[in-house]
């Protein structure tokens, strides 16, 4: 009789797929989309360009980007009955639950298509999900406060339109650009729990809306995307941002051997590369628009935790780089496509395995035949393994 396979809690570290979409090197703190470093994409490209890259494998040409941007803008609106569904939900409900419900309902209202194996239908579903999710989030933000949703604007870029739908005010260029960069940095993260959940649901040939709704449910958990909310809740328990108050709070936590959320990552053995970039962007944003109390507390807490006596607890704490946003001009906030300087992007093909051939855009704008990079997608984390 053959031996039984070893038990692997949560399937951690098990290669579950071969993918050309994303590469994570946790030891080196490296994150790449389709071979491009995420930090370079955040600096040089808009969210619309990166979405195109992730969906179709290559950065778009200018005509492709203009067509794709216009397609996203056309699909931003929601059917009024989806808004009605949101209005029936309890105002005290969690936003992620409202988002899960709305995406599941979308599958009933946008069921036009033959089958999930039809690539045209899958493409349309992907475009609609990217375009409509910001509208859902902004609508729920207003509904639960007793306000009517604000209609999207086709003349604004993806990030700027989302900020506009929150309060009806056209955002500052720097706020829109930083939101755009944040969306880029959160656009892809390999085989995490929500991606795996989505793939399991989709493998049954359920429609894409059901698959994404299940992924959102997974993402909401406090051991996955919901960890951000846990950090904010934790920061609000710190009395003030003075060094003395923060130090007393942190030392009390450590003395009781309690976790200080927001430091460390299950995959990255050094500081999450996205955190470096987002911190640099936050510095720019708050220098421009002013600080908030919770931001000041967070800055002081990291400074305290980076002291020598705490540094061994939180490996990889280092100064954050300031990402230059000038290469992706502010006009992108108004929905005007921007073709990135591809010559300025460093596409890494050496860290991927061999696969089929595809094309890429050269610095001169010509299409060139190259190897399409692939890598194993490793299961990184499925939360606790001692339940159920």
C-alpha positions in Angstrom: 0.0 0.0 0.0 1.2 3.5 -0.8 1.9 5.8 2.1 -0.7 8.5 2.8 0.4 12.0 1.8 1.6 14.2 4.6 -0.9 16.5 6.2 -0.3 20.1 5.2 -2.3 22.5 7.4 -4.1 25.0 5.1 -2.3 23.6 2.1 0.4 26.2 2.9 3.3 26.2 0.4 1.5 23.7 -1.9 1.8 24.7 -5.6 -1.8 24.9 -6.8 -1.4 26.3 -10.3 1.0 27.6 -12.9 0.6 31.3 -13.6 2.1 34.1 -15.6 0.2 36.7 -13.7 2.2 37.3 -10.5 5.5 36.5 -8.8 6.1 36.9 -5.0 9.6 36.4 -3.5 8.9 36.7 0.2 12.6 36.5 1.2 13.6 39.3 -1.1 10.5 41.4 -0.7 9.7 41.2 -4.4 6.3 41.6 -6.0 5.9 41.5 -9.8 2.9 41.6 -12.1 3.4 39.8 -15.5 7.2 40.3 -14.9 7.0 44.0 -14.0 7.9 45.2 -10.5 4.8 46.5 -8.8 6.5 49.6 -7.6 7.5 50.5 -11.2 3.9 50.0 -12.4 2.7 52.2 -9.5 5.1 54.9 -10.6 4.7 54.8 -14.4 1.2 53.4 -15.0 -2.5 54.1 -14.2 -4.8 51.5 -12.7 -6.5 51.1 -16.1 -3.2 50.2 -17.7 -2.3 47.7 -15.0 -5.8 46.1 -15.2 -5.3 45.6 -18.9 -1.9 44.1 -18.2 -3.3 41.7 -15.7 -6.3 40.7 -17.8 -4.6 40.4 -21.2 -0.9 39.8 -20.4 0.6 42.9 -22.0 0.6 46.7 -21.4 -1.8 48.3 -23.9 -0.9 50.4 -26.9 -2.4 53.8 -26.9 -5.5 52.8 -29.1 -6.0 49.7 -26.9 -5.9 51.8 -23.7 -8.3 54.4 -25.1 -10.8 51.7 -26.1 -10.4 49.9 -22.8 -10.7 53.1 -20.7 -13.9 54.0 -22.6 -15.3 50.5 -22.1 -14.7 50.7 -18.3 -16.4 54.1 -18.2 -19.5 52.8 -20.0 -19.9 50.0 -17.6 -19.7 52.0 -14.3 -23.5 52.4 -13.9 -25.6 50.0 -11.8 -29.1 49.0 -12.5 -31.5 50.7 -10.1 -32.7 47.5 -8.7 -29.2 46.7 -7.4 -29.3 50.0 -5.6 -32.7 49.0 -4.2 -31.1 45.8 -2.9 -28.4 47.8 -1.1 -31.1 50.1 0.4 -32.8 47.1 2.0 -29.7 46.0 3.9 -29.3 47.1 7.5 -27.3 50.4 7.8 -25.2 48.8 10.5 -24.1 46.0 8.2 -20.5 45.5 7.3 -19.4 47.0 4.0 -17.8 43.8 2.9 -21.1 41.9 3.5 -22.9 44.5 1.4 -20.3 44.1 -1.4 -20.6 40.3 -1.3 -24.4 40.6 -1.6 -24.2 43.2 -4.4 -21.8 41.1 -6.5 -23.9 38.0 -6.1 -27.0 39.9 -7.2 -25.1 41.2 -10.2 -25.0 37.7 -11.5 -28.8 37.8 -11.9 -28.9 41.2 -13.6 -26.0 40.7 -15.9 -26.4 37.1 -16.9 -26.2 37.9 -20.6 -23.8 35.3 -22.2 -23.9 31.7 -23.2 -21.6 30.0 -20.8 -18.6 30.6 -18.5 -16.5 28.7 -21.1 -17.2 31.5 -23.6 -14.2 33.9 -23.6 -16.4 36.8 -24.7 -18.7 36.3 -21.8 -15.8 36.0 -19.4 -14.2 39.1 -20.7 -17.4 41.1 -20.3 -17.9 39.9 -16.8 -14.3 40.9 -15.9 -14.8 44.4 -17.3 -18.1 44.9 -15.6 -16.7 43.7 -12.2 -13.8 46.1 -12.5 -16.0 49.0 -13.6 -19.0 48.5 -11.2 -17.4 47.5 -7.9 -16.3 51.1 -7.1 -19.9 52.2 -7.8 -21.2 49.6 -5.4 -18.7 50.6 -2.6 -19.4 54.3 -3.0 -23.2 53.7 -3.1 -23.1 51.7 0.1 -20.9 54.3 1.8 -23.6 56.9 1.1 -26.7 54.7 1.6 -25.7 53.6 5.1 -25.4 57.3 6.0 -28.8 58.1 4.7 -27.7 59.7 1.5 -28.5 58.9 -2.1 -25.8 57.4 -4.3 -24.0 59.7 -6.7 -23.9 58.7 -10.4 -20.4 58.0 -11.8 -18.7 60.4 -14.2 -17.3 59.1 -17.5 -14.8 62.0 -17.8 -12.9 61.0 -14.6 -10.4 58.2 -14.3 -11.1 55.1 -12.4 -9.6 56.3 -9.1 -10.8 59.9 -9.3 -14.4 58.8 -10.2 -14.5 56.6 -7.1 -13.4 59.4 -4.8 -16.0 61.7 -6.5 -18.8 59.2 -5.9 -18.1 59.3 -2.2 -19.0 62.9 -1.6 -19.8 64.5 -5.0 -16.6 66.6 -5.0 -13.9 66.2 -7.7 -10.8 65.1 -5.8 -7.5 66.9 -5.7 -5.1 65.6 -8.3 -2.7 64.3 -5.7 -5.5 62.4 -3.8 -6.7 60.9 -7.1 -3.2 59.9 -8.2 -2.3 58.3 -4.8 -5.6 56.4 -4.8 -4.7 55.2 -8.3 -1.3 54.0 -7.1 -2.9 52.3 -4.1 -5.2 50.4 -6.5 -2.3 49.3 -8.6 -0.4 48.0 -5.5 -3.5 46.0 -4.4 -4.4 44.7 -7.8 -2.7 41.3 -7.6 -1.1 39.1 -4.9 -0.8 35.6 -6.3 -2.5 32.6 -4.7 -3.8 34.1 -1.5 -6.9 32.9 0.3 -9.4 34.9 -1.6 -7.9 34.0 -5.0 -7.9 30.4 -4.1 -11.5 30.6 -3.0 -12.4 32.2 -6.3 -10.6 29.5 -8.2 -12.4 26.7 -6.3 -15.8 28.3 -7.0 -15.0 29.0 -10.6 -13.7 25.4 -11.1 -17.3 24.2 -10.6 -18.3 26.4 -13.7 -20.2 28.8 -11.5 -20.6 32.2 -13.1 -17.9 34.8 -12.5 -20.1 36.9 -10.2 -20.6 33.9 -7.9 -16.9 33.2 -7.9 -15.9 36.8 -7.1 -18.6 37.0 -4.4 -17.1 34.0 -2.7 -13.7 35.6 -2.9 -14.9 38.8 -1.3 -16.4 36.7 1.6 -12.9 35.2 2.1 -11.2 38.5 1.8 -13.3 40.0 4.5 -11.9 37.8 7.2 -9.6 39.4 9.9 -6.8 37.0 8.9 -6.9 38.2 5.3 -8.0 41.6 4.0 -10.0 42.3 7.1 -6.6 42.7 9.0 -6.5 46.3 7.8 -9.7 47.0 9.7 -8.3 45.3 12.8 -5.2 47.6 12.7 -7.4 50.7 12.5 -9.4 49.5 15.5 -6.2 48.8 17.4 -4.8 52.3 16.7 -7.9 53.9 18.1 -7.2 52.3 21.4 -3.9 54.3 21.8 -4.7 57.4 23.8 -2.7 59.9 21.8 0.3 60.1 19.4 2.8 61.3 22.0 5.9 59.1 22.2 5.3 58.4 25.9 1.7 57.3 25.4 2.6 55.1 22.4 5.6 53.6 24.2 3.6 52.7 27.3 0.9 51.1 25.1 3.4 49.1 23.1 5.4 47.9 26.0 2.2 46.8 27.8 1.2 44.8 24.7 4.6 43.1 24.5 4.7 42.4 28.2 1.4 40.5 27.9 2.7 38.8 24.8 -0.1 40.2 22.7 0.2 40.8 19.0 0.7 44.3 17.6 -1.2 44.1 14.4 0.2 45.7 11.2 3.8 44.4 11.6 5.1 41.4 9.6 3.5 39.4 6.9 2.9 35.6 6.5 4.6 35.6 3.1 7.2 38.4 3.3 10.2 37.7 5.5 11.2 41.4 5.1 8.9 44.4 5.1 6.0 44.1 2.6 7.2 46.0 -0.5 3.8 47.6 -0.9 3.9 49.0 2.6 7.2 50.8 1.7 5.5 52.5 -1.3 2.2 53.2 0.4 4.0 54.9 3.3 5.8 57.1 0.9 2.6 58.0 -0.8 0.9 58.7 2.6 3.7 61.1 3.5 3.0 63.0 0.3 -0.8 63.0 0.8 -0.7 64.2 4.4 2.0 66.8 3.7 -0.4 68.2 1.1 -3.8 67.8 2.8 -2.9 67.7 6.5 -2.5 65.0 9.1 -5.2 63.0 10.9 -4.9 61.8 14.5 -4.9 58.2 13.6 -2.1 58.7 11.0 0.0 60.4 13.6 -0.5 57.5 16.0 0.5 55.0 13.3 3.7 56.9 12.4 4.7 57.1 16.1 3.9 53.4 16.7 6.1 52.3 13.8 8.9 54.6 15.0 8.6 53.0 18.5 8.6 49.4 17.1 11.6 50.2 14.9 13.8 50.9 18.0 16.6 48.4 18.5 14.9 46.5 21.4 11.9 45.9 19.2 13.5 45.5 15.8 14.1 41.8 16.1 10.3 41.4 16.4 9.6 43.1 13.2 12.2 42.3 10.6 12.7 44.5 7.6 11.6 47.9 9.0 13.4 50.5 6.9 12.9 53.9 5.5 10.1 54.2 3.0 11.0 55.3 -0.6 9.1 58.3 -2.1 7.5 57.0 -5.3 7.6 59.7 -8.0 4.2 60.1 -9.5 5.1 62.6 -12.2 5.7 59.9 -14.8 2.0 59.1 -14.7 0.6 62.6 -15.1 -2.4 64.1 -13.3 -4.4 64.2 -16.5 -5.1 60.5 -15.9 -7.4 61.5 -13.1 -9.6 63.1 -15.7 -9.9 59.9 -17.7 -7.3 60.8 -20.3 -5.3 57.7 -21.1 -1.6 57.8 -20.5 0.8 55.4 -22.3 3.6 54.5 -19.9 7.2 54.9 -20.8 7.8 51.2 -21.3 11.5 51.9 -21.6 11.5 52.9 -18.0 10.0 49.6 -16.8 12.2 46.7 -16.0 10.5 43.5 -17.0 12.1 40.5 -15.2 11.9 37.3 -17.2 14.8 35.5 -15.5 12.8 34.4 -12.4 10.1 32.6 -14.3 9.9 29.2 -15.9 9.5 28.6 -19.7 6.1 28.8 -21.3 4.4 29.7 -24.6 5.3 32.8 -26.6 3.6 36.1 -26.6 4.2 39.7 -27.6 5.2 42.8 -25.7 5.5 46.5 -26.4 9.0 47.7 -27.0 10.2 51.2 -26.1 9.6 52.2 -29.7 6.0 51.1 -29.8 6.6 48.0 -31.9 5.3 44.6 -31.0 8.1 42.1 -30.2 7.9 38.4 -29.8 9.1 37.3 -26.3 8.8 34.5 -23.9 5.7 34.7 -21.7 6.8 34.2 -18.1 5.2 31.7 -15.9 5.8 30.6 -12.3 4.1 28.3 -9.8 1.4 29.9 -7.7 1.9 28.7 -4.2 -0.8 28.6 -1.6 0.3 31.2 0.9 -2.2 31.3 3.7 -5.7 30.0 4.6 -5.9 31.5 8.1 -6.4 29.3 11.1 -6.1 25.6 10.6 -7.5 24.5 14.0 -11.2 25.2 13.3 -13.9 22.9 11.9 
